[in-house]
Amino acid sequence: MRLFLAINIPHEIKNILYQDLINLQKKISHDVKWAKKENWHITLKFIGEVEKRNIDYIKKNMMNIANNTMQQSITFSRVAAFPHLDAPRVIYLGVDKGNRELCNIYNNLGYQLKYLDSKRKEKLYTPHLTLGRVKENSKLEELSRKIKKFSTVDFNNISILVDRISLMNSILKKEGPVYEEIYSANLRGK
């Protein structure tokens, strides 16, 4: 199974975000492979290929972290790009309020799950919702200008309650990945 840990975005929030992002998608549709709205989430940790016998280990560690983490609201920030806006490869929506808390969850998950892949180096984590990936042979300067114009739009009026961590299975299909939640751990209430 190809697994990752995530914060799933409620459907009604996906719809609100989509209405605000549709103009950007129309302006640069031929240069970007857009993530399907139903797949939108905030990745906490990509685990990769895991044998079924290790799933209980992951669940146990998720519960440990969830039991020690308070529920919190997060807000989104602005459209940005990795590695940066001048050379976009991945277009994403950043997290404003709650950024530090999501980084703490990420760090705890990395520490708890190091047994699964002790050779993997931890990267600097930026909580985000991936919107799309730039296609090969795109005109990056022109694409960068269009994204920069849209990056002034602020999404911090859109918030979600982070109340659980989800273990997701990524099923790769010809038409794109399908994500299914196979387990979730509820965070502590306030």
Backbone as JSON Lines, residues from 0, in Angstrom:
{"i":0,"aa":"M","n":[0.84,-1.18,0.0],"ca":[0.0,0.0,0.0],"c":[0.89,1.24,0.0]}
{"i":1,"aa":"R","n":[0.45,2.27,-0.73],"ca":[1.19,3.54,-0.82],"c":[0.49,4.54,0.09]}
{"i":2,"aa":"L","n":[1.1,4.87,1.23],"ca":[0.4,5.59,2.28],"c":[0.97,6.98,2.55]}
{"i":3,"aa":"F","n":[0.1,7.85,3.05],"ca":[0.53,9.14,3.57],"c":[-0.43,9.56,4.66]}
{"i":4,"aa":"L","n":[0.02,10.49,5.5],"ca":[-0.8,11.03,6.58],"c":[-1.21,12.45,6.2]}
{"i":5,"aa":"A","n":[-2.48,12.79,6.48],"ca":[-3.0,14.06,5.99],"c":[-4.06,14.65,6.89]}
{"i":6,"aa":"I","n":[-4.32,15.93,6.65],"ca":[-5.49,16.61,7.17],"c":[-6.42,16.72,5.97]}
{"i":7,"aa":"N","n":[-7.57,16.09,6.05],"ca":[-8.53,16.17,4.94],"c":[-9.31,17.47,5.05]}
{"i":8,"aa":"I","n":[-9.63,18.03,3.89],"ca":[-10.36,19.3,3.81],"c":[-11.84,18.96,3.64]}
{"i":9,"aa":"P","n":[-12.72,19.56,4.46],"ca":[-14.16,19.3,4.3],"c":[-14.66,19.71,2.91]}
{"i":10,"aa":"H","n":[-15.65,18.99,2.4],"ca":[-16.17,19.22,1.05],"c":[-16.65,20.65,0.86]}
{"i":11,"aa":"E","n":[-17.35,21.21,1.87],"ca":[-17.88,22.57,1.71],"c":[-16.74,23.59,1.59]}
{"i":12,"aa":"I","n":[-15.62,23.36,2.26],"ca":[-14.46,24.26,2.15],"c":[-13.81,24.08,0.78]}
{"i":13,"aa":"K","n":[-13.72,22.86,0.29],"ca":[-13.18,22.63,-1.05],"c":[-13.98,23.42,-2.08]}
{"i":14,"aa":"N","n":[-15.3,23.41,-1.93],"ca":[-16.16,24.13,-2.88],"c":[-15.92,25.63,-2.82]}
{"i":15,"aa":"I","n":[-15.77,26.18,-1.63],"ca":[-15.51,27.61,-1.47],"c":[-14.15,27.96,-2.1]}
{"i":16,"aa":"L","n":[-13.13,27.18,-1.79],"ca":[-11.8,27.43,-2.35],"c":[-11.83,27.33,-3.87]}
{"i":17,"aa":"Y","n":[-12.52,26.34,-4.37],"ca":[-12.59,26.13,-5.82],"c":[-13.18,27.35,-6.51]}
{"i":18,"aa":"Q","n":[-14.24,27.92,-5.94],"ca":[-14.85,29.11,-6.54],"c":[-13.86,30.27,-6.59]}
{"i":19,"aa":"D","n":[-13.01,30.37,-5.58],"ca":[-12.01,31.44,-5.55],"c":[-10.81,31.16,-6.45]}
{"i":20,"aa":"L","n":[-10.55,29.9,-6.73],"ca":[-9.37,29.53,-7.5],"c":[-9.65,29.26,-8.98]}
{"i":21,"aa":"I","n":[-10.91,29.21,-9.36],"ca":[-11.26,28.83,-10.73],"c":[-10.69,29.8,-11.76]}
{"i":22,"aa":"N","n":[-10.6,31.09,-11.42],"ca":[-10.04,32.07,-12.36],"c":[-8.56,31.81,-12.62]}
{"i":23,"aa":"L","n":[-7.83,31.45,-11.59],"ca":[-6.42,31.11,-11.77],"c":[-6.29,29.88,-12.66]}
{"i":24,"aa":"Q","n":[-7.11,28.87,-12.41],"ca":[-7.04,27.65,-13.21],"c":[-7.34,27.93,-14.68]}
{"i":25,"aa":"K","n":[-8.3,28.81,-14.95],"ca":[-8.63,29.14,-16.34],"c":[-7.49,29.87,-17.03]}
{"i":26,"aa":"K","n":[-6.8,30.75,-16.3],"ca":[-5.73,31.56,-16.9],"c":[-4.51,30.73,-17.27]}
{"i":27,"aa":"I","n":[-4.24,29.68,-16.51],"ca":[-3.01,28.91,-16.77],"c":[-3.31,27.42,-16.94]}
{"i":28,"aa":"S","n":[-4.46,27.11,-17.48],"ca":[-4.89,25.71,-17.57],"c":[-3.99,24.83,-18.42]}
{"i":29,"aa":"H","n":[-3.42,25.38,-19.49],"ca":[-2.61,24.53,-20.37],"c":[-1.2,24.27,-19.83]}
{"i":30,"aa":"D","n":[-0.76,25.04,-18.82],"ca":[0.59,24.87,-18.27],"c":[0.64,24.03,-17.0]}
{"i":31,"aa":"V","n":[-0.51,23.71,-16.45],"ca":[-0.55,23.06,-15.13],"c":[-1.47,21.85,-15.15]}
{"i":32,"aa":"K","n":[-1.03,20.77,-14.51],"ca":[-1.92,19.63,-14.27],"c":[-2.51,19.87,-12.89]}
{"i":33,"aa":"W","n":[-3.78,20.25,-12.86],"ca":[-4.44,20.62,-11.61],"c":[-4.84,19.38,-10.83]}
{"i":34,"aa":"A","n":[-4.63,19.44,-9.53],"ca":[-5.08,18.36,-8.64],"c":[-6.61,18.37,-8.62]}
{"i":35,"aa":"K","n":[-7.21,17.2,-8.61],"ca":[-8.66,17.11,-8.54],"c":[-9.13,17.65,-7.19]}
{"i":36,"aa":"K","n":[-10.19,18.43,-7.22],"ca":[-10.72,19.04,-6.0],"c":[-11.01,17.98,-4.93]}
{"i":37,"aa":"E","n":[-11.53,16.84,-5.33],"ca":[-11.86,15.8,-4.35],"c":[-10.62,15.23,-3.67]}
{"i":38,"aa":"N","n":[-9.43,15.44,-4.25],"ca":[-8.18,14.95,-3.66],"c":[-7.48,15.99,-2.78]}
{"i":39,"aa":"W","n":[-8.01,17.19,-2.67],"ca":[-7.33,18.23,-1.9],"c":[-7.21,17.84,-0.44]}
{"i":40,"aa":"H","n":[-6.02,18.04,0.12],"ca":[-5.71,17.73,1.5],"c":[-4.42,18.45,1.87]}
{"i":41,"aa":"I","n":[-4.08,18.44,3.13],"ca":[-2.79,18.94,3.58],"c":[-1.97,17.72,4.01]}
{"i":42,"aa":"T","n":[-0.93,17.43,3.27],"ca":[-0.08,16.28,3.6],"c":[0.71,16.59,4.87]}
{"i":43,"aa":"L","n":[0.68,15.67,5.8],"ca":[1.5,15.78,7.01],"c":[2.78,14.98,6.86]}
{"i":44,"aa":"K","n":[2.66,13.82,6.24],"ca":[3.85,12.97,6.06],"c":[3.58,11.96,4.96]}
{"i":45,"aa":"F","n":[4.44,11.94,3.95],"ca":[4.37,10.89,2.93],"c":[5.16,9.71,3.47]}
{"i":46,"aa":"I","n":[4.52,8.57,3.54],"ca":[5.18,7.38,4.08],"c":[5.73,6.52,2.95]}
{"i":47,"aa":"G","n":[4.95,6.35,1.89],"ca":[5.39,5.52,0.76],"c":[4.84,4.12,0.87]}
{"i":48,"aa":"E","n":[5.5,3.2,0.18],"ca":[5.06,1.8,0.16],"c":[5.26,1.17,1.53]}
{"i":49,"aa":"V","n":[4.19,0.56,2.03],"ca":[4.21,-0.04,3.37],"c":[3.56,-1.41,3.29]}
{"i":50,"aa":"E","n":[4.17,-2.37,3.94],"ca":[3.56,-3.69,4.03],"c":[2.43,-3.65,5.06]}
{"i":51,"aa":"K","n":[1.41,-4.45,4.83],"ca":[0.23,-4.43,5.71],"c":[0.59,-4.67,7.17]}
{"i":52,"aa":"R","n":[1.62,-5.45,7.42],"ca":[2.0,-5.76,8.8],"c":[2.45,-4.52,9.57]}
{"i":53,"aa":"N","n":[2.82,-3.43,8.87],"ca":[3.28,-2.21,9.53],"c":[2.15,-1.2,9.8]}
{"i":54,"aa":"I","n":[0.95,-1.48,9.33],"ca":[-0.14,-0.52,9.49],"c":[-0.52,-0.34,10.95]}
{"i":55,"aa":"D","n":[-0.51,-1.4,11.73],"ca":[-0.83,-1.27,13.16],"c":[0.19,-0.37,13.87]}
{"i":56,"aa":"Y","n":[1.44,-0.47,13.48],"ca":[2.49,0.39,14.04],"c":[2.18,1.87,13.73]}
{"i":57,"aa":"I","n":[1.77,2.14,12.5],"ca":[1.43,3.52,12.11],"c":[0.23,4.01,12.91]}
{"i":58,"aa":"K","n":[-0.81,3.18,13.01],"ca":[-2.01,3.56,13.77],"c":[-1.69,3.87,15.22]}
{"i":59,"aa":"K","n":[-0.87,3.03,15.83],"ca":[-0.5,3.22,17.24],"c":[0.19,4.57,17.42]}
{"i":60,"aa":"N","n":[1.1,4.9,16.52],"ca":[1.82,6.17,16.62],"c":[0.93,7.36,16.29]}
{"i":61,"aa":"M","n":[0.0,7.19,15.38],"ca":[-0.97,8.25,15.1],"c":[-1.78,8.55,16.35]}
{"i":62,"aa":"M","n":[-2.25,7.51,17.03],"ca":[-3.04,7.69,18.24],"c":[-2.23,8.37,19.33]}
{"i":63,"aa":"N","n":[-0.98,8.0,19.46],"ca":[-0.11,8.62,20.45],"c":[0.0,10.12,20.21]}
{"i":64,"aa":"I","n":[0.22,10.5,18.97],"ca":[0.34,11.92,18.63],"c":[-1.0,12.63,18.78]}
{"i":65,"aa":"A","n":[-2.07,12.0,18.31],"ca":[-3.4,12.6,18.4],"c":[-3.82,12.84,19.85]}
{"i":66,"aa":"N","n":[-3.51,11.89,20.72],"ca":[-3.86,12.03,22.14],"c":[-3.1,13.16,22.83]}
{"i":67,"aa":"N","n":[-1.99,13.6,22.23],"ca":[-1.18,14.66,22.81],"c":[-1.24,15.97,22.01]}
{"i":68,"aa":"T","n":[-2.21,16.06,21.09],"ca":[-2.34,17.26,20.25],"c":[-3.77,17.78,20.35]}
{"i":69,"aa":"M","n":[-3.87,19.08,20.61],"ca":[-5.19,19.71,20.71],"c":[-5.75,20.02,19.33]}
{"i":70,"aa":"Q","n":[-7.08,19.92,19.21],"ca":[-7.75,20.39,18.0],"c":[-7.46,21.88,17.85]}
{"i":71,"aa":"Q","n":[-7.41,22.33,16.61],"ca":[-7.16,23.74,16.36],"c":[-7.73,24.16,15.01]}
{"i":72,"aa":"S","n":[-8.05,25.42,14.91],"ca":[-8.48,25.97,13.62],"c":[-7.26,26.48,12.88]}
{"i":73,"aa":"I","n":[-7.27,26.28,11.59],"ca":[-6.22,26.85,10.74],"c":[-6.89,27.7,9.67]}
{"i":74,"aa":"T","n":[-6.14,28.64,9.15],"ca":[-6.62,29.44,8.02],"c":[-5.63,29.31,6.88]}
{"i":75,"aa":"F","n":[-6.11,29.53,5.69],"ca":[-5.25,29.5,4.52],"c":[-4.65,30.89,4.3]}
{"i":76,"aa":"S","n":[-3.62,30.98,3.49],"ca":[-2.97,32.27,3.26],"c":[-3.1,32.67,1.79]}
{"i":77,"aa":"R","n":[-2.08,32.43,1.01],"ca":[-2.04,32.87,-0.39],"c":[-1.56,31.75,-1.3]}
{"i":78,"aa":"V","n":[-1.79,31.94,-2.58],"ca":[-1.26,31.02,-3.58],"c":[0.24,31.29,-3.7]}
{"i":79,"aa":"A","n":[1.02,30.23,-3.72],"ca":[2.47,30.33,-3.83],"c":[2.97,29.16,-4.68]}
{"i":80,"aa":"A","n":[4.29,29.0,-4.76],"ca":[4.84,27.92,-5.59],"c":[6.14,27.41,-4.99]}
{"i":81,"aa":"F","n":[6.38,26.12,-5.2],"ca":[7.67,25.51,-4.88],"c":[8.45,25.39,-6.17]}
{"i":82,"aa":"P","n":[9.75,25.54,-6.24],"ca":[10.56,25.96,-5.12],"c":[10.36,27.44,-4.76]}
{"i":83,"aa":"H","n":[9.94,28.27,-5.74],"ca":[9.57,29.66,-5.46],"c":[8.78,30.21,-6.65]}
{"i":84,"aa":"L","n":[8.2,31.38,-6.48],"ca":[7.31,31.94,-7.52],"c":[8.02,32.24,-8.84]}
{"i":85,"aa":"D","n":[9.33,32.48,-8.8],"ca":[10.04,32.78,-10.05],"c":[10.32,31.53,-10.89]}
{"i":86,"aa":"A","n":[10.26,30.37,-10.29],"ca":[10.49,29.11,-11.0],"c":[9.5,28.07,-10.48]}
{"i":87,"aa":"P","n":[8.22,28.26,-10.76],"ca":[7.21,27.37,-10.18],"c":[7.26,25.96,-10.74]}
{"i":88,"aa":"R","n":[7.18,24.99,-9.85],"ca":[7.04,23.58,-10.22],"c":[5.77,23.0,-9.62]}
{"i":89,"aa":"V","n":[5.45,23.44,-8.41],"ca":[4.22,23.02,-7.73],"c":[3.52,24.29,-7.27]}
{"i":90,"aa":"I","n":[2.24,24.41,-7.59],"ca":[1.44,25.56,-7.15],"c":[0.62,25.09,-5.96]}
{"i":91,"aa":"Y","n":[0.63,25.91,-4.9],"ca":[-0.06,25.49,-3.68],"c":[-0.72,26.67,-2.99]}
{"i":92,"aa":"L","n":[-1.59,26.34,-2.05],"ca":[-2.22,27.31,-1.18],"c":[-1.61,27.13,0.2]}
{"i":93,"aa":"G","n":[-1.01,28.18,0.73],"ca":[-0.32,28.09,2.0],"c":[-1.27,28.11,3.19]}
{"i":94,"aa":"V","n":[-0.7,27.83,4.35],"ca":[-1.44,27.87,5.61],"c":[-0.93,29.06,6.4]}
{"i":95,"aa":"D","n":[-1.84,29.84,6.95],"ca":[-1.48,31.01,7.74],"c":[-1.55,30.65,9.23]}
{"i":96,"aa":"K","n":[-2.69,30.89,9.85],"ca":[-2.88,30.52,11.26],"c":[-2.85,29.0,11.37]}
{"i":97,"aa":"G","n":[-2.09,28.49,12.33],"ca":[-1.97,27.05,12.53],"c":[-0.75,26.43,11.87]}
{"i":98,"aa":"N","n":[0.03,27.24,11.18],"ca":[1.22,26.75,10.49],"c":[2.18,26.07,11.47]}
{"i":99,"aa":"R","n":[2.48,26.74,12.58],"ca":[3.42,26.19,13.56],"c":[2.9,24.88,14.15]}
{"i":100,"aa":"E","n":[1.59,24.82,14.43],"ca":[1.0,23.61,15.01],"c":[1.1,22.43,14.04]}
{"i":101,"aa":"L","n":[0.86,22.68,12.75],"ca":[0.99,21.61,11.76],"c":[2.45,21.16,11.63]}
{"i":102,"aa":"C","n":[3.38,22.1,11.74],"ca":[4.81,21.74,11.72],"c":[5.16,20.86,12.92]}
{"i":103,"aa":"N","n":[4.58,21.15,14.08],"ca":[4.82,20.31,15.26],"c":[4.3,18.9,15.05]}
{"i":104,"aa":"I","n":[3.1,18.77,14.46],"ca":[2.55,17.44,14.17],"c":[3.48,16.7,13.2]}
{"i":105,"aa":"Y","n":[3.92,17.4,12.16],"ca":[4.84,16.82,11.18],"c":[6.11,16.3,11.86]}
{"i":106,"aa":"N","n":[6.7,17.14,12.7],"ca":[7.94,16.74,13.39],"c":[7.71,15.53,14.29]}
{"i":107,"aa":"N","n":[6.6,15.52,15.01],"ca":[6.29,14.38,15.88],"c":[6.06,13.11,15.07]}
{"i":108,"aa":"L","n":[5.38,13.23,13.94],"ca":[5.16,12.06,13.08],"c":[6.5,11.55,12.54]}
{"i":109,"aa":"G","n":[7.37,12.45,12.14],"ca":[8.69,12.05,11.64],"c":[9.47,11.29,12.68]}
{"i":110,"aa":"Y","n":[9.42,11.78,13.92],"ca":[10.14,11.12,15.01],"c":[9.5,9.76,15.32]}
{"i":111,"aa":"Q","n":[8.18,9.71,15.42],"ca":[7.48,8.48,15.77],"c":[7.61,7.4,14.69]}
{"i":112,"aa":"L","n":[7.63,7.8,13.43],"ca":[7.6,6.83,12.34],"c":[8.96,6.59,11.7]}
{"i":113,"aa":"K","n":[10.03,7.03,12.34],"ca":[11.36,6.87,11.73],"c":[11.73,5.41,11.53]}
{"i":114,"aa":"Y","n":[11.12,4.52,12.3],"ca":[11.36,3.08,12.16],"c":[11.05,2.6,10.74]}
{"i":115,"aa":"L","n":[10.03,3.18,10.11],"ca":[9.62,2.72,8.78],"c":[10.65,3.02,7.7]}
{"i":116,"aa":"D","n":[11.35,4.14,7.84],"ca":[12.34,4.5,6.82],"c":[13.42,5.36,7.47]}
{"i":117,"aa":"S","n":[14.34,4.73,8.14],"ca":[15.37,5.47,8.87],"c":[16.36,6.15,7.93]}
{"i":118,"aa":"K","n":[16.39,5.74,6.65],"ca":[17.34,6.34,5.71],"c":[16.8,7.65,5.11]}
{"i":119,"aa":"R","n":[15.48,7.83,5.13],"ca":[14.88,9.01,4.52],"c":[15.23,10.26,5.34]}
{"i":120,"aa":"K","n":[15.73,11.26,4.65],"ca":[16.06,12.52,5.32],"c":[14.81,13.38,5.39]}
{"i":121,"aa":"E","n":[14.6,13.96,6.57],"ca":[13.48,14.87,6.74],"c":[13.77,16.17,6.0]}
{"i":122,"aa":"K","n":[12.76,16.68,5.3],"ca":[12.89,17.93,4.57],"c":[12.24,19.04,5.4]}
{"i":123,"aa":"L","n":[12.56,20.26,5.03],"ca":[11.9,21.39,5.63],"c":[10.43,21.31,5.24]}
{"i":124,"aa":"Y","n":[9.54,21.4,6.21],"ca":[8.12,21.2,5.96],"c":[7.4,22.54,5.87]}
{"i":125,"aa":"T","n":[6.62,22.71,4.82],"ca":[5.76,23.87,4.65],"c":[4.33,23.37,4.52]}
{"i":126,"aa":"P","n":[3.49,23.55,5.54],"ca":[2.1,23.1,5.42],"c":[1.42,23.79,4.23]}
{"i":127,"aa":"H","n":[0.78,22.99,3.4],"ca":[0.15,23.55,2.2],"c":[-0.86,22.58,1.61]}
{"i":128,"aa":"L","n":[-1.68,23.11,0.74],"ca":[-2.63,22.34,-0.04],"c":[-2.16,22.42,-1.49]}
{"i":129,"aa":"T","n":[-1.72,21.3,-2.06],"ca":[-1.23,21.29,-3.44],"c":[-2.39,21.5,-4.4]}
{"i":130,"aa":"L","n":[-2.24,22.5,-5.26],"ca":[-3.28,22.81,-6.26],"c":[-2.95,22.2,-7.62]}
{"i":131,"aa":"G","n":[-1.68,22.19,-7.99],"ca":[-1.31,21.65,-9.29],"c":[0.19,21.57,-9.48]}
{"i":132,"aa":"R","n":[0.57,20.84,-10.5],"ca":[1.99,20.68,-10.84],"c":[2.21,21.22,-12.25]}
{"i":133,"aa":"V","n":[3.29,21.97,-12.39],"ca":[3.61,22.6,-13.67],"c":[4.07,21.53,-14.65]}
{"i":134,"aa":"K","n":[3.52,21.59,-15.86],"ca":[3.88,20.63,-16.91],"c":[5.26,20.95,-17.47]}
{"i":135,"aa":"E","n":[5.91,19.9,-17.98],"ca":[7.2,20.09,-18.67],"c":[6.98,21.04,-19.86]}
{"i":136,"aa":"N","n":[8.01,21.75,-20.24],"ca":[8.01,22.66,-21.39],"c":[7.08,23.86,-21.23]}
{"i":137,"aa":"S","n":[6.66,24.17,-20.01],"ca":[5.86,25.38,-19.79],"c":[6.78,26.59,-19.8]}
{"i":138,"aa":"K","n":[6.23,27.71,-20.21],"ca":[7.0,28.97,-20.21],"c":[6.95,29.52,-18.79]}
{"i":139,"aa":"L","n":[8.0,29.26,-18.03],"ca":[8.0,29.56,-16.6],"c":[7.91,31.05,-16.29]}
{"i":140,"aa":"E","n":[8.54,31.9,-17.1],"ca":[8.48,33.34,-16.83],"c":[7.04,33.85,-16.93]}
{"i":141,"aa":"E","n":[6.38,33.47,-18.01],"ca":[4.99,33.89,-18.21],"c":[4.08,33.29,-17.14]}
{"i":142,"aa":"L","n":[4.28,32.04,-16.84],"ca":[3.5,31.36,-15.81],"c":[3.72,32.03,-14.45]}
{"i":143,"aa":"S","n":[4.95,32.34,-14.16],"ca":[5.29,33.0,-12.9],"c":[4.57,34.34,-12.77]}
{"i":144,"aa":"R","n":[4.54,35.13,-13.84],"ca":[3.84,36.43,-13.81],"c":[2.37,36.26,-13.49]}
{"i":145,"aa":"K","n":[1.73,35.27,-14.1],"ca":[0.3,35.04,-13.88],"c":[0.03,34.6,-12.44]}
{"i":146,"aa":"I","n":[0.88,33.73,-11.91],"ca":[0.71,33.27,-10.53],"c":[0.93,34.43,-9.56]}
{"i":147,"aa":"K","n":[1.95,35.24,-9.83],"ca":[2.24,36.38,-8.95],"c":[1.06,37.34,-8.87]}
{"i":148,"aa":"K","n":[0.39,37.57,-9.99],"ca":[-0.79,38.44,-9.97],"c":[-1.86,37.86,-9.05]}
{"i":149,"aa":"F","n":[-2.0,36.57,-9.09],"ca":[-3.03,35.92,-8.27],"c":[-2.57,35.73,-6.81]}
{"i":150,"aa":"S","n":[-1.26,35.78,-6.57],"ca":[-0.75,35.53,-5.21],"c":[-1.06,36.67,-4.24]}
{"i":151,"aa":"T","n":[-1.63,37.75,-4.73],"ca":[-2.03,38.85,-3.83],"c":[-3.39,38.58,-3.19]}
{"i":152,"aa":"V","n":[-4.13,37.6,-3.71],"ca":[-5.44,37.26,-3.15],"c":[-5.22,36.52,-1.83]}
{"i":153,"aa":"D","n":[-5.87,37.01,-0.78],"ca":[-5.69,36.44,0.55],"c":[-6.85,35.5,0.88]}
{"i":154,"aa":"F","n":[-6.53,34.31,1.36],"ca":[-7.54,33.3,1.69],"c":[-7.68,33.11,3.2]}
{"i":155,"aa":"N","n":[-7.17,34.06,4.01],"ca":[-7.17,33.83,5.45],"c":[-8.54,33.97,6.1]}
{"i":156,"aa":"N","n":[-9.56,34.29,5.31],"ca":[-10.93,34.28,5.84],"c":[-11.54,32.88,5.77]}
{"i":157,"aa":"I","n":[-10.81,31.92,5.2],"ca":[-11.29,30.54,5.08],"c":[-10.55,29.69,6.11]}
{"i":158,"aa":"S","n":[-11.31,29.12,7.03],"ca":[-10.67,28.31,8.07],"c":[-11.31,26.93,8.16]}
{"i":159,"aa":"I","n":[-10.54,26.02,8.71],"ca":[-11.06,24.67,8.98],"c":[-10.61,24.26,10.38]}
{"i":160,"aa":"L","n":[-11.38,23.38,10.98],"ca":[-11.0,22.81,12.26],"c":[-10.2,21.54,11.99]}
{"i":161,"aa":"V","n":[-8.98,21.53,12.47],"ca":[-8.15,20.32,12.37],"c":[-8.46,19.51,13.62]}
{"i":162,"aa":"D","n":[-9.25,18.45,13.44],"ca":[-9.67,17.64,14.58],"c":[-9.25,16.19,14.48]}
{"i":163,"aa":"R","n":[-8.56,15.83,13.39],"ca":[-8.09,14.46,13.26],"c":[-6.97,14.36,12.24]}
{"i":164,"aa":"I","n":[-6.22,13.31,12.35],"ca":[-5.16,12.95,11.4],"c":[-5.67,11.73,10.64]}
{"i":165,"aa":"S","n":[-5.52,11.74,9.33],"ca":[-6.02,10.63,8.51],"c":[-4.87,9.87,7.85]}
{"i":166,"aa":"L","n":[-4.97,8.55,7.9],"ca":[-4.05,7.68,7.17],"c":[-4.7,7.4,5.82]}
{"i":167,"aa":"M","n":[-4.02,7.8,4.77],"ca":[-4.58,7.73,3.42],"c":[-3.83,6.71,2.57]}
{"i":168,"aa":"N","n":[-4.59,6.0,1.75],"ca":[-4.02,5.09,0.76],"c":[-4.1,5.78,-0.59]}
{"i":169,"aa":"S","n":[-3.0,5.86,-1.28],"ca":[-2.94,6.47,-2.61],"c":[-2.94,5.36,-3.65]}
{"i":170,"aa":"I","n":[-4.04,5.27,-4.38],"ca":[-4.19,4.24,-5.4],"c":[-3.92,4.9,-6.75]}
{"i":171,"aa":"L","n":[-2.84,4.5,-7.4],"ca":[-2.46,5.11,-8.67],"c":[-3.25,4.47,-9.81]}
{"i":172,"aa":"K","n":[-3.93,5.33,-10.57],"ca":[-4.71,4.88,-11.73],"c":[-4.29,5.69,-12.94]}
{"i":173,"aa":"K","n":[-4.66,5.21,-14.12],"ca":[-4.3,5.88,-15.35],"c":[-4.82,7.33,-15.39]}
{"i":174,"aa":"E","n":[-6.03,7.54,-14.89],"ca":[-6.63,8.88,-14.92],"c":[-6.22,9.76,-13.74]}
{"i":175,"aa":"G","n":[-5.35,9.26,-12.9],"ca":[-4.84,10.04,-11.76],"c":[-5.05,9.28,-10.46]}
{"i":176,"aa":"P","n":[-4.41,9.75,-9.39],"ca":[-4.51,9.04,-8.12],"c":[-5.9,9.15,-7.5]}
{"i":177,"aa":"V","n":[-6.26,8.12,-6.75],"ca":[-7.48,8.12,-5.94],"c":[-7.03,7.93,-4.51]}
{"i":178,"aa":"Y","n":[-7.53,8.8,-3.61],"ca":[-7.14,8.72,-2.22],"c":[-8.29,8.19,-1.39]}
{"i":179,"aa":"E","n":[-7.99,7.21,-0.54],"ca":[-9.02,6.7,0.37],"c":[-8.48,6.71,1.79]}
{"i":180,"aa":"E","n":[-9.33,7.17,2.69],"ca":[-8.96,7.17,4.1],"c":[-9.14,5.75,4.64]}
{"i":181,"aa":"I","n":[-8.08,5.22,5.27],"ca":[-8.21,3.87,5.81],"c":[-8.22,3.87,7.34]}
{"i":182,"aa":"Y","n":[-7.89,5.03,7.94],"ca":[-7.91,5.13,9.39],"c":[-7.8,6.61,9.75]}
{"i":183,"aa":"S","n":[-8.39,6.99,10.9],"ca":[-8.2,8.35,11.39],"c":[-8.07,8.32,12.9]}
{"i":184,"aa":"A","n":[-7.33,9.29,13.42],"ca":[-7.14,9.44,14.86],"c":[-7.59,10.84,15.24]}
{"i":185,"aa":"N","n":[-8.54,10.91,16.19],"ca":[-9.09,12.2,16.62],"c":[-8.14,12.9,17.57]}
{"i":186,"aa":"L","n":[-7.95,14.21,17.32],"ca":[-7.14,15.04,18.21],"c":[-7.95,15.35,19.47]}
{"i":187,"aa":"R","n":[-7.25,15.74,20.53],"ca":[-7.93,16.07,21.8],"c":[-8.81,17.31,21.64]}
{"i":188,"aa":"G","n":[-10.01,17.24,22.21],"ca":[-10.9,18.4,22.21],"c":[-10.42,19.44,23.2]}
{"i":189,"aa":"K","n":[-10.92,20.65,23.04],"ca":[-10.49,21.75,23.93],"c":[-11.26,21.73,25.22]}
